[in-house]
């Protein structure tokens, strides 16, 4: 199976989230030379007199992907993922992904609301509880190149995490399709890119949201299920 051909595009022309065979953007390096996995919005463009002849261009807002680790905490490569079955419900637009990582079964449901620029992922696996499967969210500097990303210019943009605490008031969890007794954490990443200002909301259920490295954040669940929502342009 050629994993480079296993990519899907979720959303519409106004907001697009490209994913790989894990249901997120976990192995972007496989697609860089062909169809880069990007998160783009028609309303969010960047311009610079030194790039793209000064013309505005869409750029990659963020990379949102799973990290898989072995028993020693080493990050697993793409060939550790097997038994891939992926199906998109054309009526709802929801993507269902099933696969195994070193023999451990994983299930992921991914959905996108283009109107609100929101990405929601639900995952189930025994790896999650052991902190061996979690979500990374990484923000690049814009680029007019095909992948929309400049990963070498960390000092040209800013990202600041702000914790907001509980995200749900009484009864509000039902609107999210989860139980009322679930505990939610919510944070915002305040982004500054030249003259662009953007807030990115991160909401998670029974999980920890933290700062790993510059422009890099993680969501780790406390059980064997992970629910995370990322919303752009708040």
C-alpha positions as CSV (number, residue, x, y, z in Angstrom):
1,X,0.0,0.0,0.0
2,X,1.4,3.4,-1.1
3,X,0.7,5.6,1.9
4,X,1.6,8.7,-0.1
5,X,-1.7,8.3,-1.9
6,X,-3.7,8.0,1.3
7,X,-4.7,11.6,1.8
8,X,-8.0,13.4,2.1
9,X,-9.2,16.9,1.9
10,X,-11.8,18.0,4.4
11,X,-13.8,21.3,4.5
12,X,-14.6,23.4,1.5
13,X,-12.9,26.1,-0.6
14,X,-13.1,28.6,2.2
15,X,-11.5,26.4,4.9
16,X,-9.5,23.3,4.1
17,X,-7.8,20.7,6.3
18,X,-5.7,18.1,4.5
19,X,-5.2,14.8,6.4
20,X,-3.2,11.6,6.0
21,X,-4.2,8.0,6.8
22,X,-4.3,8.7,10.5
23,X,-7.1,11.2,10.1
24,X,-4.8,14.1,11.0
25,X,-1.5,15.5,9.7
26,X,0.7,13.1,11.4
27,X,3.2,12.2,8.7
28,X,3.4,15.4,6.6
29,X,6.9,14.6,5.4
30,X,5.5,11.8,3.1
31,X,3.5,14.4,1.1
32,X,5.8,17.4,0.8
33,X,6.9,16.7,-2.7
34,X,3.4,15.8,-4.0
35,X,0.3,17.2,-2.2
36,X,1.5,18.9,1.0
37,X,-0.9,18.6,4.0
38,X,-2.0,22.1,4.9
39,X,-4.6,23.9,6.9
40,X,-5.7,27.0,4.9
41,X,-8.5,29.6,5.0
42,X,-9.5,31.8,2.1
43,X,-9.9,34.8,4.5
44,X,-6.4,34.4,6.0
45,X,-3.6,35.6,3.7
46,X,-0.1,36.9,4.2
47,X,1.9,39.4,2.2
48,X,5.4,40.6,2.2
49,X,7.3,42.9,-0.2
50,X,10.1,40.3,-0.2
51,X,7.9,37.3,-1.0
52,X,5.6,36.3,-3.9
53,X,6.3,39.7,-5.6
54,X,4.4,41.3,-2.7
55,X,1.1,39.6,-3.7
56,X,-1.1,38.1,-0.9
57,X,-1.0,34.3,-0.6
58,X,-2.8,31.7,1.5
59,X,-0.5,30.0,4.0
60,X,-0.5,27.0,6.3
61,X,-2.2,28.0,9.5
62,X,-1.0,25.0,11.6
63,X,0.0,21.4,11.5
64,X,-2.2,19.2,13.6
65,X,-1.1,15.6,13.9
66,X,-0.7,12.6,16.1
67,X,2.5,11.6,17.7
68,X,3.1,7.9,18.2
69,X,5.7,6.7,20.6
70,X,7.2,3.3,21.5
71,X,7.7,1.9,25.1
72,X,10.9,3.9,25.3
73,X,9.4,7.2,24.4
74,X,10.9,7.2,20.9
75,X,8.8,8.6,18.1
76,X,7.5,6.0,15.7
77,X,7.9,6.4,11.9
78,X,5.1,6.0,9.4
79,X,6.0,2.3,8.7
80,X,4.8,1.5,12.2
81,X,1.3,2.2,11.0
82,X,-0.5,-0.7,9.3
83,X,-4.0,-2.2,8.7
84,X,-5.3,1.1,7.3
85,X,-9.0,1.4,6.5
86,X,-10.3,4.9,5.9
87,X,-13.8,6.0,4.8
88,X,-15.4,9.4,4.4
89,X,-19.1,9.8,4.9
90,X,-20.0,12.0,1.9
91,X,-23.3,13.0,3.6
92,X,-21.8,14.3,6.8
93,X,-18.3,14.9,5.7
94,X,-17.0,13.0,8.6
95,X,-13.8,10.9,8.0
96,X,-13.4,7.5,9.8
97,X,-9.9,6.1,10.1
98,X,-8.9,2.8,11.5
99,X,-5.3,1.5,11.7
100,X,-2.9,-0.2,14.0
101,X,0.4,1.1,15.4
102,X,2.8,-1.7,16.3
103,X,-0.2,-3.9,16.6
104,X,-2.3,-1.6,18.8
105,X,-5.7,-0.7,17.2
106,X,-6.6,2.9,16.7
107,X,-9.8,4.6,15.6
108,X,-10.1,8.2,14.7
109,X,-13.1,10.3,13.6
110,X,-12.3,13.7,12.0
111,X,-14.8,16.4,11.1
112,X,-14.5,20.0,9.9
113,X,-16.9,22.9,10.2
114,X,-15.7,25.2,7.4
115,X,-18.1,28.0,8.5
116,X,-16.5,28.3,11.9
117,X,-13.1,27.1,10.8
118,X,-13.2,24.3,13.4
119,X,-11.5,20.9,13.3
120,X,-12.7,18.2,15.7
121,X,-10.9,14.9,16.2
122,X,-12.0,11.9,18.4
123,X,-9.6,9.0,18.9
124,X,-9.7,5.7,20.8
125,X,-6.7,3.5,21.5
126,X,-5.0,1.8,24.4
127,X,-1.9,3.9,23.3
128,X,-3.6,7.1,24.4
129,X,-3.8,6.3,28.1
130,X,-0.1,5.4,28.1
131,X,0.8,8.8,26.6
132,X,2.0,7.0,23.5
133,X,-0.6,8.6,21.2
134,X,-1.3,12.3,21.5
135,X,-1.9,15.4,19.4
136,X,0.7,18.0,18.5
137,X,-0.2,21.4,17.2
138,X,2.6,23.4,15.5
139,X,2.5,26.8,14.0
140,X,4.8,27.9,11.1
141,X,5.7,31.2,9.6
142,X,3.9,31.8,6.3
143,X,5.5,30.9,3.0
144,X,4.3,31.3,-0.6
145,X,5.8,27.8,-1.3
146,X,3.5,24.9,-2.1
147,X,3.4,23.7,1.6
148,X,2.6,27.2,2.8
149,X,5.1,26.9,5.7
150,X,8.5,28.3,6.7
151,X,9.6,26.1,9.6
152,X,13.0,27.8,10.0
153,X,11.8,31.3,11.0
154,X,10.7,30.8,14.6
155,X,11.9,34.3,15.5
156,X,9.7,36.0,12.9
157,X,6.3,35.2,14.6
158,X,4.9,34.8,18.1
159,X,2.7,32.2,19.8
160,X,1.5,32.5,23.4
161,X,-0.6,30.0,25.2
162,X,-3.3,31.2,27.5
163,X,-5.3,28.7,29.7
164,X,-9.0,29.5,30.0
165,X,-10.0,26.7,32.4
166,X,-13.3,24.8,32.1
167,X,-14.9,25.3,28.7
168,X,-18.4,24.1,29.4
169,X,-21.1,25.5,31.5
170,X,-23.9,23.2,32.9
171,X,-25.6,21.5,30.0
172,X,-23.3,22.9,27.3
173,X,-21.5,19.6,26.9
174,X,-24.6,18.1,25.3
175,X,-24.3,20.5,22.4
176,X,-20.8,19.0,21.8
177,X,-22.1,15.4,21.7
178,X,-20.5,14.3,24.9
179,X,-21.6,13.5,28.4
180,X,-22.4,16.3,30.9
181,X,-20.0,14.9,33.5
182,X,-16.9,15.1,31.2
183,X,-14.3,17.7,32.2
184,X,-13.2,20.1,29.6
185,X,-10.0,22.2,29.4
186,X,-9.8,25.2,27.1
187,X,-6.9,27.3,26.0
188,X,-6.1,29.9,23.4
189,X,-2.9,30.4,21.4
190,X,-2.5,34.1,20.6
191,X,-0.7,34.3,17.2
192,X,1.2,37.4,15.9
193,X,2.6,37.2,12.4
194,X,3.8,40.6,11.2
195,X,0.6,42.6,11.0
196,X,-1.7,39.5,11.4
197,X,-3.3,38.8,14.8
198,X,-5.2,35.6,15.3
199,X,-6.5,33.6,18.3
200,X,-6.6,29.8,17.9
201,X,-8.9,28.0,20.4
202,X,-8.0,24.6,21.7
203,X,-10.6,22.6,23.6
204,X,-10.1,19.1,25.0
205,X,-12.0,16.6,27.0
206,X,-10.4,15.0,30.0
207,X,-7.0,16.0,28.7
208,X,-4.0,18.2,29.3
209,X,-3.1,21.1,27.0
210,X,0.5,22.2,27.2
211,X,3.5,24.0,25.7
212,X,6.3,21.8,24.4
213,X,8.6,24.0,22.3
214,X,8.4,27.3,20.6
215,X,5.2,27.4,18.5
216,X,4.5,23.8,19.5
217,X,1.7,22.5,21.8
218,X,0.3,19.2,22.8
219,X,-2.9,17.6,23.9
220,X,-2.7,14.4,26.0
221,X,-5.7,12.6,27.3
222,X,-6.1,11.1,30.7
223,X,-7.9,7.9,29.5
224,X,-8.0,5.8,26.4
225,X,-10.1,8.3,24.5
226,X,-9.0,11.7,23.2
227,X,-11.4,14.5,22.1
228,X,-9.9,17.7,20.8
229,X,-11.3,20.7,18.9
230,X,-9.2,23.4,17.2
231,X,-10.9,26.6,16.1
232,X,-9.2,29.4,14.1
233,X,-9.9,33.1,14.0
234,X,-11.6,33.5,17.4
